[in-house]
Amino acid sequence: MRWKLTCRDAGDGSGDAILDLPDDLLQAAGWTEGDTLELEPDPDCSTIRLKKVVRCDVCDASTTEMGHGVLQAQWRDGEPERMQLCRSCFGYAMATLKRAHWVNHMFDDDPDSGQED
């Protein structure tokens, strides 16, 4: 889908422009208030692309290029918890959890129950 939008001057002397995004665009793109968007001009300079920028909640790296992993929980007695992680931090979290599983089960009767993958 394509939308034709018009930038308007911010009116504060900064040279910044304001781009009002219609609700149907936000809904179609899955964007919500508070999301960070990145402008990517097309080579022909007549259009721009907007991409949602997701930053790793641990190291603050942009996950635009590689994507991101999500660690989340929905507890019955409280607020949901969620972390968006870059590939490196997600790998570290997975390795740490696998190691903890191995340590917790290394003396089990079933020798395969605590094996690391």
C-alpha positions in Angstrom: 0.0 0.0 0.0 1.1 3.6 -0.6 0.1 6.8 1.0 0.7 10.3 -0.2 1.5 12.5 2.8 2.6 16.1 3.0 5.3 17.5 5.4 4.6 20.8 7.1 7.1 23.1 8.8 7.4 22.6 12.5 7.0 26.4 12.9 9.7 26.7 15.6 12.6 27.9 13.3 14.4 24.6 13.6 13.9 23.6 10.0 12.2 20.4 11.2 9.2 19.1 9.4 6.1 17.4 10.8 4.6 14.4 9.0 1.1 13.6 10.2 0.5 9.8 9.8 -3.2 8.8 9.3 -4.7 6.2 11.5 -5.2 3.7 8.6 -1.4 3.9 7.9 -0.5 3.3 11.5 -2.8 0.4 11.7 -1.6 -1.2 8.5 2.0 -0.8 9.5 1.4 -2.0 13.1 2.9 1.2 14.5 1.7 2.8 17.8 2.3 6.0 19.6 5.8 6.0 21.0 7.4 3.9 18.2 10.6 5.2 16.7 10.6 5.5 13.0 13.5 5.8 10.6 13.2 7.7 7.3 14.8 6.0 4.3 14.9 8.1 1.1 14.5 6.2 -2.2 17.3 6.8 -4.7 14.9 8.8 -7.0 14.3 11.2 -4.1 10.6 11.4 -4.8 9.5 9.0 -2.1 10.6 8.0 1.4 10.1 4.8 3.3 9.4 4.7 7.0 10.8 1.8 9.0 10.1 1.1 12.7 13.3 1.1 14.7 13.5 -1.4 17.5 16.3 -1.0 19.9 17.7 -3.8 22.1 16.5 -3.3 25.7 19.9 -4.5 27.0 22.6 -2.9 24.8 20.5 -0.3 22.9 21.7 -1.6 19.5 19.3 -1.1 16.6 17.7 -4.3 15.4 16.6 -2.9 12.1 19.0 -4.9 10.0 18.8 -8.4 11.6 15.5 -8.3 13.4 15.0 -8.9 17.1 14.0 -11.6 19.6 11.4 -11.2 22.3 11.6 -12.5 25.8 8.1 -12.1 27.4 5.9 -13.3 30.2 2.3 -12.9 31.2 2.0 -13.5 34.9 -1.5 -14.2 36.3 -0.9 -11.9 39.3 0.7 -8.9 37.6 1.7 -6.9 34.6 3.1 -8.6 31.5 6.9 -8.3 31.1 8.6 -8.0 27.7 12.1 -7.4 26.5 13.2 -6.9 22.9 16.7 -8.2 22.3 19.3 -8.0 19.5 20.7 -11.2 18.2 23.8 -11.1 20.4 21.8 -10.4 23.7 19.2 -13.0 22.8 22.0 -15.6 22.2 23.5 -14.7 25.5 20.2 -15.0 27.3 19.5 -18.4 25.7 23.1 -19.7 26.5 22.7 -18.5 30.1 19.3 -20.3 30.5 20.6 -23.5 28.9 23.6 -23.4 31.2 21.4 -22.9 34.2 19.3 -25.9 33.1 22.4 -28.0 32.7 23.7 -27.0 36.2 20.3 -27.7 37.8 20.1 -31.2 36.3 23.7 -32.4 36.1 23.3 -34.9 39.0 19.9 -36.2 37.8 19.5 -40.0 37.4 18.8 -39.6 33.7 22.1 -38.4 32.3 20.5 -37.0 29.1 18.0 -34.7 31.0 20.6 -32.0 31.7 22.6 -32.1 28.4 23.4 -28.9 26.7 22.4 -28.7 23.0 
